Amino acid sequence: MQSPHYRKVSGTACAAVAILAVHAMLLAWIAAVNSPTVDEPAHLASGINHWQYGRFDLYRVNPPLVRMIAAVPVLFSDANVDWANDYDARIYTRSEFAQGRRFLAENGESTFRYFTWARWALIPVCLAGGWVSFRWACLLFGSQAGLVAIALYCFCPNLLAMGASITPDAAAASLGIVAGYAFWRWLMFPGWSSTVFAGVALGLAELTKTTWLILFVLWPVLWLVCKVSRKRLPAELVHSEELRPTAVQLLSILAIAIYLINLCYAFEGSFKPLGEYSFVSRALSGQVRPPSGGNRFSKTWLANLPIPLPENYIRGIDVQRFDFEKKKWSYLCGEQRFGGWWYYYLYAGLVKTPVGTLAILALSLALPWIGNGPAAGWRHQIFLLLPAVSVLILVSSQTGFNRYYRYVLPALPYFYVGASRVASVVSSRSWMLSSAVIAFVLVSVVESLCVAPNSLSFFNCIAGGPANGHRHLLDANIDWGQDLLRLKYWHAAHRESRPLHLAYFDSRFVDPIIAGIDFVPVIKTGRELDDHRQGITTPWEPGWYAISLNHVYGYRHLDDDKEDYTCFQKLKPVDIVGTSIYLYHVLPTDAERLNVEMKTKQ
């Protein structure tokens, strides 16, 4: 006969599996309806190139694991992937975007199908993070906390949006929490099996985003904390009090991770001496504007030091650093600035996190003052708090530009597991707090589901929802070119909208023509356009216009972007496709007003 405790654990695990199943279905749905976003063609083309040619210089600013996984179903499909292997691979070139455009041109409208398959291939990676969040929270704070953690993870609109795209952010969040759990488990139950598990998990996390390089510093620090404090979980969770995590095992964990990184890159340029690199960033080159690269270490004793990492892994860090040093235009709350703000990610988190989740995070901070402490002590909670805060500080310190809340996603699962300790009040005698916790989780889930599948454009109700998201953030936080397929279906259903004038934000990366939309490029205010099909300087004319939200609000994605379409702010859209493309029916009187404003700008 099964014990009540066993039935409770079994029921909790079944509930967790059900939540994961919903998470997978949401990811599959979003992946199927969203068109390729700005970065995705470059990621997919680069992943295909890695498999075909064993080269890793394309998209070197991110490690290759995610795009290589995404490329697998495309390689086994009928997609045309036979491109020339000749592209510019100099120190600072971003040839991956040209390769992405070529993939789209070679495969036409079938591209959308291939992107759906590629995105689906990444769903298991996201599920791993959800299950580990549940498991870790259960061990620390109880089974009810596990359900809170997995609910916050699986219904997080930001993780859903990025988990349904070929970008490394959601995978970094998922494999990052797996790595954190594996390391914590090794400290609690030291042994060679847990050592290997932690090493492999760390290596996989490092192969998603270089953000996780901080773990090579944080884990030895946490090991020292554990050794000094000699505090463990309750006795029933400890395998043997005699076992102690050793320095040899810690070094083995780091060595396994480094080996796995090199293995994924096929040891391309591994152990190259530091002095033989040619860097472009000021931090590594030692030059303000290196004409063809430099190396600040070339005349130091470090020059002969072999770097135990692949060459393009190091070059990717250098190029990413260079991007932040040279700065880009950023947008926050209606202000555009060349550079960023230290508080950008804090503000973005406040407006792009469900209200229920914010309430749970706030309540978890208040627990020590309301007399309902968690089951696990602070020495265990530091394994959650330190990586999360470190990621937040790291990305916030990079103020060369601020555009993407997705950069902070690797920290979110750590915050969710830590906040799940609020479940301790559900079992307490405070029925009001228990009711509040349950209500907050439900509010978080409902608020996220109400926006799906437009999760990329999620803004909470306090921020005004997606309809008012542009007041706070632009670019990938709301309009990343995800609604082209929706525009195609809208255009097919509205015969009266012909001809359709289109200004699509993603057009420099994804040509709208591949969607089969019959459109006329929207003019810019008297300026010649790069695309030969758009070299039009005629005035505005009456008709139907589809304008991406970023264009309407004058977002400067590239340095030479101008506020060419902001005059549409004076017109009221007749419809909105998805959340990012505004539809206008320009009447003759409206066209006259637009032409007057165009002449004023000129």
C-alpha positions in Angstrom: 0.0 0.0 0.0 1.4 3.4 -1.0 2.1 5.9 1.7 0.4 9.3 1.8 3.8 10.9 1.3 4.5 8.9 -1.8 1.1 9.7 -3.3 1.8 13.4 -2.6 5.2 13.4 -4.3 3.8 11.4 -7.2 0.9 13.8 -7.6 3.2 16.8 -7.6 5.5 15.2 -10.2 2.5 14.5 -12.4 1.4 18.1 -12.1 4.9 19.2 -13.0 4.9 17.0 -16.1 1.5 18.4 -17.1 2.9 22.0 -16.8 5.9 21.0 -18.9 3.5 19.6 -21.6 1.7 22.9 -21.7 5.0 24.7 -22.0 6.0 22.5 -24.9 2.7 23.1 -26.7 3.0 26.9 -26.2 6.6 26.8 -27.6 5.5 24.8 -30.6 2.6 27.2 -31.2 4.7 30.3 -31.0 7.4 28.8 -33.2 4.8 28.0 -35.9 3.1 31.4 -36.1 6.1 33.7 -35.8 8.1 34.6 -38.9 11.9 34.7 -38.7 13.1 37.5 -36.6 16.1 39.8 -37.2 18.9 37.5 -35.9 17.4 34.0 -36.7 18.4 33.6 -40.3 22.0 34.4 -39.4 21.9 31.8 -36.6 20.4 29.1 -38.7 22.7 29.7 -41.7 25.7 29.7 -39.3 24.5 26.4 -37.7 24.2 24.8 -41.1 27.7 26.1 -42.0 29.2 24.6 -38.8 27.9 21.1 -39.7 28.8 21.3 -43.4 32.3 22.8 -43.3 33.5 22.5 -39.7 34.1 26.2 -39.4 33.0 28.4 -36.5 33.8 31.9 -37.6 30.2 32.7 -38.5 28.3 34.3 -35.6 31.3 33.8 -33.4 29.9 36.3 -30.8 27.8 33.4 -29.5 28.9 29.8 -29.0 27.5 27.3 -31.6 25.5 24.8 -29.6 22.0 26.2 -30.0 22.2 26.9 -33.7 23.8 23.5 -34.3 20.9 21.8 -32.6 18.4 24.0 -34.6 20.2 23.2 -37.9 19.8 19.4 -37.6 16.2 19.0 -38.9 16.9 21.4 -41.7 20.0 19.4 -42.8 17.7 16.3 -43.0 15.0 18.2 -45.0 14.8 19.1 -48.7 16.1 22.6 -47.9 18.7 24.1 -50.2 21.8 24.3 -48.1 24.4 24.1 -50.8 26.0 27.6 -50.6 29.5 28.6 -51.4 31.9 28.5 -48.4 33.5 31.8 -49.4 32.7 34.7 -47.2 34.6 37.5 -45.4 36.1 36.0 -42.3 38.2 38.9 -41.3 38.6 40.0 -37.6 35.5 42.2 -37.4 33.0 41.1 -40.0 29.5 39.9 -39.5 29.1 37.7 -42.6 26.5 35.6 -40.9 23.8 38.1 -41.8 24.6 37.9 -45.5 24.6 34.1 -45.3 21.2 34.3 -43.6 19.8 36.4 -46.4 21.2 33.9 -48.9 19.5 31.0 -47.1 16.1 32.9 -47.4 16.7 33.7 -51.0 17.6 30.1 -51.9 14.5 28.6 -50.2 11.8 31.2 -50.7 8.5 30.7 -49.0 9.5 27.2 -47.8 11.8 29.1 -45.4 9.0 29.5 -42.8 8.5 25.7 -42.6 12.2 25.1 -42.0 12.3 27.7 -39.3 9.4 26.1 -37.5 11.2 22.7 -37.5 14.5 24.3 -36.4 12.7 26.0 -33.5 10.9 22.8 -32.5 14.3 21.1 -32.2 15.1 23.4 -29.3 12.0 22.6 -27.2 13.7 19.8 -25.3 16.4 22.2 -24.2 13.8 24.5 -22.6 12.0 21.6 -21.0 15.2 20.5 -19.2 15.4 23.9 -17.4 11.7 23.7 -16.3 12.1 20.2 -14.8 15.3 21.1 -13.0 13.7 24.3 -11.6 11.0 22.1 -10.2 13.3 19.5 -8.8 15.7 22.0 -7.2 12.8 24.0 -5.6 11.3 20.7 -4.2 14.6 19.8 -2.5 15.1 23.2 -1.0 11.7 24.3 -0.1 9.2 21.4 -0.6 7.0 20.1 -3.3 4.6 23.0 -3.3 7.6 25.3 -4.0 8.5 23.1 -6.9 5.1 23.7 -8.5 5.5 27.5 -8.0 9.0 27.4 -9.6 7.9 25.4 -12.6 4.8 27.5 -13.1 6.9 30.8 -13.1 9.4 29.2 -15.5 7.0 27.6 -18.0 4.6 30.5 -18.2 7.3 33.3 -18.3 6.4 35.2 -21.5 10.0 36.1 -22.0 11.3 32.5 -21.8 8.4 31.4 -24.1 9.2 34.1 -26.7 13.0 33.3 -26.8 12.5 29.6 -26.3 10.5 29.6 -29.6 13.3 31.3 -31.5 16.7 30.3 -32.8 18.6 32.5 -30.3 20.7 31.3 -27.4 19.0 33.3 -24.6 16.3 30.8 -23.5 18.7 27.9 -23.9 21.3 29.7 -21.7 18.6 30.2 -19.1 17.6 26.5 -19.2 21.1 25.0 -19.3 22.3 27.6 -16.8 19.9 26.4 -14.1 20.8 22.8 -15.0 24.4 23.6 -14.4 23.7 25.4 -11.1 21.7 22.5 -9.9 24.3 20.0 -10.9 27.0 21.9 -9.0 24.8 22.3 -5.9 24.1 18.6 -6.1 27.8 17.8 -6.3 28.5 19.8 -3.2 25.6 18.1 -1.3 26.4 14.6 -2.6 30.0 14.6 -3.7 31.3 11.8 -5.8 32.7 11.1 -9.2 29.3 10.5 -10.9 28.0 13.9 -9.7 31.4 15.4 -10.7 31.0 14.3 -14.2 27.3 15.5 -14.3 28.4 19.0 -13.0 31.2 19.2 -15.6 29.0 18.2 -18.5 26.3 20.6 -17.4 28.8 23.5 -17.1 30.2 22.7 -20.5 26.8 22.8 -22.1 25.9 26.0 -20.4 29.1 27.6 -21.6 28.3 26.5 -25.2 25.1 28.6 -25.1 26.3 32.1 -24.1 29.6 33.4 -22.9 27.7 35.1 -20.1 28.2 31.9 -18.2 31.9 32.3 -18.1 31.3 33.9 -14.7 30.6 30.4 -13.4 34.3 29.6 -13.7 34.8 32.3 -11.0 31.6 31.8 -9.0 31.8 28.0 -8.5 35.2 28.0 -6.8 33.9 30.8 -4.6 30.8 28.8 -3.7 33.0 25.7 -3.1 35.1 27.7 -0.6 31.9 28.9 1.1 30.7 25.3 1.5 34.0 24.1 2.8 34.3 26.9 5.3 30.7 26.7 6.6 30.5 22.9 6.4 26.7 23.2 6.4 24.5 20.8 4.5 20.9 19.9 3.8 18.9 18.1 6.5 20.3 14.6 7.3 17.7 12.7 5.3 18.9 14.4 2.1 22.6 13.7 2.7 24.0 10.5 1.2 27.1 10.3 3.5 28.4 12.7 6.1 31.9 11.3 5.5 32.1 12.5 2.0 33.5 16.0 1.3 33.7 17.8 -2.1 37.4 17.9 -2.9 39.5 20.4 -4.8 40.5 17.6 -7.2 36.8 17.0 -8.1 36.3 20.8 -8.5 39.2 21.0 -10.9 37.8 17.9 -12.8 34.5 19.7 -13.2 36.2 22.7 -14.8 38.4 20.5 -16.9 35.4 18.5 -18.2 33.6 21.7 -19.1 36.7 23.1 -21.0 37.1 19.8 -22.8 33.4 19.8 -23.9 33.8 23.4 -25.2 36.8 22.4 -27.3 35.1 19.3 -28.5 32.1 21.2 -29.8 34.4 23.5 -31.7 36.4 20.4 -33.0 39.4 21.9 -31.2 39.6 24.7 -33.8 42.5 26.8 -32.8 42.6 25.4 -29.3 45.6 26.3 -27.1 46.7 29.1 -29.4 49.2 31.4 -27.5 47.6 34.6 -26.3 50.2 36.7 -28.0 49.3 35.4 -31.5 45.7 36.7 -31.4 44.8 39.9 -33.2 42.0 41.7 -31.3 39.7 44.6 -32.2 38.3 45.6 -28.8 40.1 48.3 -26.8 40.1 46.0 -23.8 42.1 43.3 -25.5 44.0 45.2 -28.2 45.1 48.1 -26.0 44.4 50.5 -28.9 41.6 53.0 -29.2 41.0 52.3 -32.9 43.1 49.3 -34.0 43.4 49.6 -37.8 43.8 45.9 -38.4 43.8 44.5 -34.9 46.2 44.6 -32.0 47.2 42.7 -28.9 48.0 44.3 -25.6 49.6 41.1 -24.3 52.0 40.6 -27.2 55.0 42.1 -25.4 54.3 40.7 -22.0 55.0 37.4 -20.3 51.5 36.4 -21.0 52.2 36.2 -24.8 53.3 32.6 -24.7 50.5 31.5 -22.5 48.4 28.9 -24.4 44.7 29.6 -24.1 42.8 26.3 -23.5 39.7 27.4 -25.5 38.9 27.4 -29.2 40.1 30.4 -31.2 36.7 31.6 -32.3 35.4 31.3 -28.7 38.0 33.9 -27.8 37.4 36.0 -30.9 33.7 36.0 -30.2 34.3 37.5 -26.8 36.6 40.2 -28.4 34.0 41.1 -31.1 31.2 41.3 -28.5 33.3 43.6 -26.4 34.1 45.7 -29.4 30.3 46.1 -30.1 29.7 47.5 -26.7 32.8 49.8 -26.8 31.8 51.5 -30.1 28.2 52.0 -28.7 24.9 51.9 -30.5 21.6 53.8 -30.3 19.3 52.7 -27.4 15.7 53.4 -26.6 14.0 53.7 -23.2 10.7 55.4 -22.3 10.6 57.6 -25.4 14.3 58.7 -25.2 16.9 57.6 -27.8 20.5 57.7 -26.6 23.8 56.8 -28.1 24.8 54.4 -25.4 22.7 53.0 -22.5 21.5 53.2 -18.9 22.8 51.3 -16.0 19.2 50.7 -14.8 17.9 49.6 -18.2 17.4 45.9 -17.3 15.9 46.6 -13.9 13.3 48.8 -15.6 12.7 46.3 -18.4 12.2 43.6 -15.9 9.5 45.7 -14.1 7.5 46.2 -17.3 8.1 42.8 -19.0 7.5 40.5 -16.0 3.9 39.4 -15.2 2.4 41.3 -12.2 1.9 38.0 -10.3 5.5 37.1 -10.7 6.6 40.5 -9.5 4.4 40.1 -6.4 5.9 36.6 -5.7 9.4 38.0 -6.0 8.5 40.8 -3.6 6.8 38.4 -1.1 9.9 36.2 -1.1 12.0 39.1 -0.1 9.6 39.9 2.7 9.5 36.4 4.2 12.1 36.9 6.9 10.1 39.8 8.2 6.7 38.0 8.3 8.0 35.0 10.3 7.7 32.4 7.5 11.3 31.4 6.7 12.1 28.8 4.1 13.1 25.3 4.9 16.7 25.6 3.5 19.2 28.0 5.1 20.9 30.9 3.5 24.0 28.8 2.5 21.8 26.9 0.1 20.0 30.0 -1.1 23.2 31.7 -2.0 23.6 29.1 -4.8 20.5 30.8 -6.4 21.1 34.4 -5.5 24.8 34.8 -6.4 24.6 33.6 -10.1 21.3 35.5 -10.7 22.6 38.8 -9.3 26.0 38.3 -11.0 24.3 38.0 -14.4 22.2 41.1 -13.7 25.2 43.1 -12.7 27.3 41.9 -15.6 24.8 42.8 -18.3 23.9 46.1 -16.6 27.5 47.1 -16.6 27.6 46.9 -20.4 26.2 50.3 -21.1 27.6 50.7 -24.6 24.0 49.9 -25.8 20.8 48.6 -24.2 18.3 47.0 -26.5 17.5 43.5 -25.5 15.9 42.4 -22.2 16.7 38.9 -23.4 20.3 39.4 -22.3 19.2 39.0 -18.7 17.2 35.8 -19.3 19.9 33.4 -18.0 19.2 34.9 -14.5 15.5 34.3 -14.5 15.3 30.6 -13.5 17.5 31.3 -10.5 15.2 34.1 -9.4 12.1 31.8 -9.9 13.5 29.0 -7.9 14.6 31.4 -5.2 11.2 33.1 -5.1 9.4 29.7 -4.9 10.2 29.7 -1.2 7.0 31.7 -0.8 5.2 28.3 -1.0 6.3 27.8 2.7 3.5 30.1 3.7 0.9 27.9 1.9 1.5 25.3 4.6 1.5 27.8 7.4 -1.5 28.9 9.5 -1.8 32.2 7.6 -4.6 31.6 5.2 -4.5 35.1 3.8 -0.8 34.7 2.7 -1.6 31.3 1.4 -4.4 32.6 -0.7 -2.3 35.5 -1.9 0.5 33.1 -3.1 -2.0 31.0 -5.0 -3.6 34.1 -6.5 -0.3 35.6 -7.6 0.7 32.4 -9.4 -2.7 32.2 -11.2 -2.5 35.9 -12.1 1.0 35.3 -13.6 -0.2 32.4 -15.6 -3.3 34.0 -16.9 -1.5 37.3 -17.8 1.0 35.4 -19.9 -1.6 33.2 -21.6 -3.7 36.2 -22.5 -0.9 37.5 -24.7 0.3 34.2 -26.3 1.3 33.6 -29.0 2.5 37.2 -29.0 4.7 36.6 -26.1 7.6 38.5 -27.6 5.7 41.7 -27.2 4.6 41.0 -23.6 4.3 43.9 -21.3 2.4 43.6 -18.0 -0.9 45.3 -17.3 0.7 47.9 -15.1 2.8 49.0 -18.1 -0.3 49.0 -20.3 0.1 45.7 -22.0 1.6 45.2 -25.6 -0.5 48.1 -26.9 1.5 50.5 -24.8 4.8 48.7 -24.8 6.3 51.2 -27.2 6.1 53.8 -24.4 8.7 51.8 -22.5 10.9 49.7 -24.9 11.3 49.0 -28.6 13.4 46.6 -30.8 13.3 42.9 -29.9 11.3 43.7 -26.8 8.2 44.3 -28.9 9.0 44.4 -32.6 11.6 42.0 -34.0 10.0 41.3 -37.3 7.9 38.4 -35.9 4.5 39.3 -37.6 5.3 38.9 -41.3 3.3 35.7 -41.6 0.4 37.3 -39.8 0.5 40.2 -42.3 0.4 37.7 -45.2 -2.8 36.1 -43.8 -4.3 39.5 -43.1 -3.5 40.8 -46.6 -5.1 37.6 -48.2 -8.2 38.1 -46.1 -8.6 41.9 -47.0 -8.8 42.2 -50.8 -9.5 45.9 -50.4 -6.0 46.5 -49.1 -4.4 46.3 -52.6 -1.9 47.8 -53.3 -0.3 47.5 -49.9 2.5 49.8 -49.1 4.9 48.1 -46.7 7.7 49.4 -44.4 8.9 46.2 -42.6 11.4 46.5 -39.8 13.1 43.2 -40.6 13.4 43.9 -44.3 17.2 44.3 -44.1 17.5 40.8 -42.7 14.3 39.1 -44.0 13.1 40.2 -47.4 9.2 40.4 -47.1 9.0 39.2 -50.7 9.7 35.6 -49.5 6.3 35.6 -47.8 4.5 36.0 -51.1 3.0 39.4 -50.2 2.1 41.6 -53.1 3.4 44.9 -51.7 4.8 48.3 -52.7 7.8 49.5 -50.7 7.0 52.6 -48.6 9.1 55.6 -49.5 11.4 57.3 -47.1 11.2 61.0 -46.7 13.0 61.9 -50.0 16.1 59.8 -49.3 17.4 57.1 -51.7 17.1 53.6 -50.2 19.7 50.9 -50.4 17.4 48.3 -52.0 17.1 48.9 -55.8 13.3 48.1 -55.5 12.9 50.9 -53.0 14.7 53.7 -54.9 11.4 55.7 -54.9 11.2 59.4 -54.2 7.6 60.1 -55.2 5.3 61.7 -52.5 3.0 59.9 -50.2 -0.2 58.8 -51.9 -3.6 57.5 -50.7 -4.0 53.8 -50.0 -3.2 51.1 -47.6 0.0 51.2 -45.5 1.6 48.6 -43.2 4.3 50.1 -41.0 6.3 48.3 -38.4 6.0 49.7 -34.9 9.7 50.4 -34.7 9.4 52.6 -37.8 6.3 54.4 -36.5 8.2 55.5 -33.4 11.4 56.4 -35.1 13.7 53.7 -33.7 17.3 54.0 -34.8 18.5 50.4 -35.2 21.4 51.3 -37.5 23.4 54.5 -37.2 22.1 55.9 -40.5 18.4 55.4 -39.6 16.2 58.5 -39.6 12.7 59.2 -38.3 11.2 58.6 -41.8 7.9 57.2 -40.7 7.1 59.1 -37.5 4.5 61.1 -39.4 2.2 58.1 -39.1 1.9 58.8 -35.4 -0.6 61.5 -36.4 -2.8 58.9 -38.1 -4.9 56.3 -36.3 -4.3 52.7 -37.4 -7.4 50.9 -38.6 -5.9 47.5 -37.5 -2.8 46.0 -35.9 -1.3 42.8 -37.2 -0.1 40.7 -34.3 1.3 43.4 -32.0 4.0 45.0 -34.2 2.6 46.0 -37.6 0.2 48.9 -37.8 -2.3 49.1 -40.7 -3.3 52.5 -42.0 -5.9 53.5 -44.6 -4.5 56.8 -45.9 -7.2 59.0 -47.4 -6.4 61.9 -49.9 -6.5 64.4 -47.1 -4.2 62.3 -45.0 -1.7 61.9 -47.9 -1.7 65.7 -48.3 -0.8 66.1 -44.6 2.0 63.6 -44.9 3.5 65.2 -47.9 3.5 68.6 -46.2 5.4 67.1 -43.2 7.8 65.3 -45.6 8.7 68.7 -47.2 9.2 70.2 -43.7 11.7 67.4 -42.7 13.6 67.9 -46.0 
